[in-house]
C-alpha cells in the first residue's frame, strides 16, 4: 500500500502543480490580443488506480466570449491548491506507513 500510495500522491502533486501553472498562464496572458486560454483536464493514469495525469488543451471560445474568466480561473486555482495539499497528505501518510512497516520488519 505504501509504495503505491507514494506514486499516486506524487502524480497528484505533479498534476495539480501543472494545472496551477495553466491557470497562472491564462491569467498572465488575459490581456494579450487573440489569446486563447488553456484548460487543464485530469485523467486517470494507467493502470487504473495508480495516479492521475494531466492534459492541457486550448479552449474553443464562443463568439461572445472574451477569453479568460478571472473568477473561474481563481476558483480553479483554489481547487488545484486543495488537490495539491491533499496529495501532499497522501504522501505524508504513505511515508508514515512505510516507516512503520520498516520498524516492524527490523
KOLGUKOL-605840 format. One line per 5 residues: number of its first residue (from 1); their letters; for each residue x, y, z of N, C-alpha, C. Coordinates in nm, 2 decimals, padded with zeros to 4 digits, always signed. Atoms other than C-alpha are relative to their C-alpha. Layout:
BEGIN
NUM	A	X Y Z X Y Z X Y Z; ...
END
This chain:
BEGIN
1	XXXXX	+00.08 -00.12 +00.00 +00.00 +00.00 +00.00 +00.09 +00.12 +00.00; -00.08 -00.12 -00.01 +00.27 +00.25 +00.09 +00.07 +00.05 -00.12; -00.07 -00.04 +00.12 +00.47 +00.25 -00.23 -00.10 +00.04 -00.10; +00.10 -00.04 +00.09 +00.16 +00.26 -00.44 -00.06 +00.14 +00.03; +00.06 -00.13 -00.05 +00.02 +00.55 -00.23 +00.10 +00.11 -00.03
6	XXXXX	-00.10 -00.11 +00.03 +00.35 +00.74 -00.27 +00.00 +00.04 -00.15; +00.01 -00.03 +00.14 +00.33 +00.71 -00.65 -00.13 +00.07 -00.04; +00.13 -00.07 +00.03 -00.04 +00.82 -00.66 +00.01 +00.14 +00.06; -00.01 -00.14 -00.06 +00.04 +01.11 -00.42 +00.09 +00.09 -00.09; -00.09 -00.08 +00.09 +00.33 +01.22 -00.64 -00.06 +00.04 -00.13
11	XXXXX	+00.06 -00.04 +00.12 +00.13 +01.21 -00.95 -00.11 +00.11 +00.02; +00.10 -00.11 -00.03 -00.14 +01.42 -00.78 +00.07 +00.13 +00.02; -00.07 -00.12 -00.02 +00.12 +01.67 -00.67 +00.04 +00.06 -00.14; -00.05 -00.05 +00.13 +00.26 +01.70 -01.03 -00.12 +00.05 -00.08; +00.12 -00.04 +00.08 -00.09 +01.72 -01.20 -00.06 +00.13 +00.05
16	XXXXX	+00.06 -00.12 -00.05 -00.22 +01.98 -00.96 +00.10 +00.12 -00.02; -00.09 -00.11 +00.03 +00.10 +02.19 -01.00 +00.00 +00.04 -00.14; +00.02 -00.03 +00.14 +00.07 +02.17 -01.37 -00.13 +00.08 -00.03; +00.12 -00.07 +00.02 -00.29 +02.28 -01.35 +00.00 +00.14 +00.05; -00.02 -00.13 -00.05 -00.20 +02.57 -01.13 +00.08 +00.09 -00.10
21	XXXXX	-00.08 -00.07 +00.10 +00.06 +02.67 -01.40 -00.09 +00.04 -00.12; +00.09 -00.04 +00.11 -00.21 +02.66 -01.67 -00.09 +00.12 +00.04; +00.08 -00.11 -00.04 -00.43 +02.89 -01.47 +00.08 +00.13 +00.01; -00.09 -00.11 -00.01 -00.14 +03.12 -01.40 +00.03 +00.06 -00.14; -00.02 -00.04 +00.14 -00.06 +03.13 -01.77 -00.12 +00.07 -00.06
26	XXXXX	+00.12 -00.06 +00.05 -00.42 +03.21 -01.85 -00.02 +00.14 +00.05; +00.02 -00.13 -00.06 -00.44 +03.50 -01.61 +00.11 +00.10 -00.04; -00.11 -00.09 +00.05 -00.09 +03.64 -01.71 -00.02 +00.05 -00.14; +00.02 -00.04 +00.14 -00.20 +03.65 -02.07 -00.14 +00.04 -00.04; +00.14 -00.03 +00.03 -00.56 +03.75 -02.04 -00.02 +00.13 -00.08
31	XXXXX	+00.01 -00.13 +00.08 -00.49 +04.10 -02.19 +00.07 -00.01 -00.13; -00.06 +00.02 +00.12 -00.30 +03.96 -02.48 -00.10 -00.02 -00.11; +00.09 +00.00 +00.11 -00.48 +04.02 -02.81 +00.00 -00.14 -00.07; +00.01 +00.13 +00.07 -00.60 +03.69 -02.97 +00.03 -00.12 +00.09; -00.04 +00.11 -00.09 -00.50 +03.48 -02.66 -00.12 -00.09 +00.02
36	XXXXX	+00.10 +00.11 -00.03 -00.69 +03.15 -02.63 +00.04 -00.07 +00.13; -00.04 +00.06 -00.13 -00.69 +03.03 -02.27 +00.00 -00.16 -00.02; -00.01 +00.14 -00.01 -00.60 +02.67 -02.19 -00.09 -00.06 +00.11; +00.08 +00.07 -00.10 -00.79 +02.41 -01.99 +00.08 -00.12 +00.04; -00.07 +00.12 -00.06 -00.64 +02.15 -01.76 -00.11 -00.11 +00.01
41	XXXXX	+00.09 +00.11 -00.01 -00.80 +01.81 -01.79 +00.07 -00.11 +00.07; -00.06 +00.11 -00.08 -00.73 +01.55 -01.53 -00.05 -00.14 -00.06; +00.04 +00.14 +00.05 -00.72 +01.18 -01.65 +00.06 -00.10 +00.10; -00.05 +00.11 -00.08 -00.67 +00.86 -01.46 +00.12 -00.06 -00.07; -00.13 +00.07 +00.05 -00.32 +00.71 -01.50 -00.03 -00.14 -00.03
46	XXXXX	+00.01 +00.14 +00.04 -00.27 +00.37 -01.65 +00.11 -00.07 +00.08; +00.12 +00.07 -00.02 -00.30 +00.12 -01.48 -00.09 +00.08 +00.10; +00.10 -00.07 -00.08 -00.62 +00.24 -01.31 +00.03 -00.01 +00.15; -00.03 -00.01 -00.15 -00.58 +00.35 -00.95 +00.14 +00.03 +00.03; -00.14 -00.03 -00.03 -00.21 +00.43 -00.99 +00.03 +00.15 +00.01
51	XXXXX	-00.02 -00.15 -00.01 -00.25 +00.81 -01.00 -00.08 +00.07 -00.11; +00.07 -00.09 +00.09 -00.35 +01.09 -01.23 +00.10 +00.07 -00.09; -00.08 -00.07 +00.10 -00.22 +01.26 -01.54 -00.08 +00.13 -00.04; +00.07 -00.12 +00.04 -00.30 +01.60 -01.69 +00.03 +00.02 -00.14; -00.02 -00.04 +00.13 -00.36 +01.70 -02.04 -00.05 +00.15 -00.01
56	XXXXX	+00.03 -00.14 +00.02 -00.37 +02.06 -02.15 -00.05 +00.03 -00.14; +00.05 -00.03 +00.13 -00.59 +02.18 -02.44 -00.03 +00.14 -00.01; +00.05 -00.14 +00.02 -00.67 +02.51 -02.59 -00.15 +00.00 +00.01; +00.15 -00.01 -00.01 -01.03 +02.62 -02.51 -00.05 +00.06 -00.13; +00.06 -00.07 +00.11 -01.25 +02.69 -02.80 -00.10 +00.10 +00.06
61	XXXXX	+00.08 -00.11 -00.05 -01.42 +03.02 -02.74 -00.12 +00.02 -00.09; +00.12 -00.04 +00.08 -01.77 +03.10 -02.84 +00.02 +00.14 -00.05; -00.01 -00.14 +00.06 -01.82 +03.42 -03.05 -00.01 +00.11 +00.10; +00.03 -00.10 -00.09 -01.94 +03.61 -02.75 +00.09 +00.00 +00.12; -00.09 +00.01 -00.11 -01.66 +03.51 -02.51 +00.12 +00.09 -00.02
66	XXXXX	-00.12 -00.08 +00.01 -01.37 +03.74 -02.44 +00.13 -00.07 +00.03; -00.12 +00.07 -00.03 -01.12 +03.49 -02.32 +00.00 -00.06 +00.14; -00.02 +00.06 -00.13 -01.02 +03.43 -01.96 -00.11 +00.06 +00.10; +00.09 -00.04 -00.10 -01.29 +03.44 -01.69 +00.08 +00.00 +00.13; -00.09 -00.01 -00.11 -01.09 +03.56 -01.39 -00.06 -00.07 +00.12
71	XXXXX	+00.06 +00.07 -00.12 -01.34 +03.43 -01.13 +00.01 -00.15 -00.01; -00.01 +00.14 +00.02 -01.34 +03.09 -01.28 +00.15 -00.05 +00.01; -00.15 +00.03 -00.02 -00.95 +03.09 -01.30 +00.04 +00.00 +00.14; -00.04 -00.01 -00.14 -00.92 +03.19 -00.94 -00.07 -00.12 +00.08; +00.07 +00.11 -00.06 -01.18 +02.93 -00.83 +00.08 -00.13 -00.03
76	XXXXX	-00.08 +00.12 +00.04 -00.99 +02.66 -01.03 +00.13 +00.00 +00.07; -00.13 +00.00 -00.07 -00.66 +02.77 -00.87 -00.02 -00.04 +00.14; +00.03 +00.04 -00.14 -00.81 +02.73 -00.52 -00.03 -00.15 +00.00; +00.03 +00.15 +00.00 -00.94 +02.38 -00.62 +00.13 -00.08 -00.02; -00.12 +00.07 +00.03 -00.60 +02.28 -00.76 +00.10 +00.01 +00.12
81	XXXXX	-00.08 -00.01 -00.12 -00.42 +02.41 -00.45 -00.05 -00.10 +00.11; +00.06 +00.10 -00.10 -00.66 +02.20 -00.23 +00.04 -00.14 -00.05; -00.04 +00.13 +00.05 -00.58 +01.90 -00.45 +00.15 -00.03 +00.02; -00.14 +00.01 -00.02 -00.21 +01.97 -00.42 +00.02 -00.04 +00.15; -00.02 +00.03 -00.14 -00.24 +01.98 -00.04 -00.05 -00.14 +00.04
86	XXXXX	+00.05 +00.13 -00.03 -00.44 +01.66 -00.03 +00.10 -00.11 -00.05; -00.10 +00.09 +00.05 -00.18 +01.48 -00.25 +00.12 +00.00 +00.10; -00.11 -00.01 -00.10 +00.09 +01.60 +00.00 -00.04 -00.08 +00.12; +00.04 +00.07 -00.11 -00.11 +01.45 +00.28 +00.00 -00.15 -00.02; -00.01 +00.14 +00.04 -00.13 +01.12 +00.09 +00.14 -00.05 +00.01
91	XXXXX	-00.15 +00.03 -00.01 +00.25 +01.12 +00.06 +00.04 -00.01 +00.14; -00.04 +00.00 -00.15 +00.29 +01.20 +00.43 -00.05 -00.12 +00.07; +00.06 +00.12 -00.07 +00.06 +00.92 +00.54 +00.07 -00.13 -00.06; -00.07 +00.12 +00.05 +00.23 +00.67 +00.30 +00.14 -00.01 +00.06; -00.14 +00.00 -00.06 +00.57 +00.77 +00.43 -00.01 -00.05 +00.14
96	XXXXX	+00.01 +00.05 -00.14 +00.45 +00.71 +00.79 -00.03 -00.15 +00.00; +00.03 +00.14 +00.00 +00.31 +00.37 +00.69 +00.12 -00.08 -00.04; -00.12 +00.07 +00.04 +00.63 +00.27 +00.51 +00.10 -00.01 +00.12; -00.09 -00.01 -00.12 +00.83 +00.38 +00.82 -00.04 -00.10 +00.11; +00.05 +00.10 -00.09 +00.60 +00.16 +01.04 +00.03 -00.14 -00.04
101	XXXXX	-00.03 +00.13 +00.05 +00.65 -00.14 +00.82 +00.14 -00.03 +00.01; -00.14 +00.03 -00.01 +01.02 -00.10 +00.82 +00.04 -00.02 +00.15; -00.02 +00.02 -00.14 +01.02 -00.07 +01.20 -00.04 -00.14 +00.05; +00.05 +00.13 -00.03 +00.81 -00.38 +01.23 +00.10 -00.11 -00.05; -00.09 +00.10 +00.06 +01.05 -00.57 +01.00 +00.13 -00.01 +00.07
106	X	-00.13 +00.00 -00.05 +01.36 -00.47 +01.18 +00.01 -00.07 +00.13
END
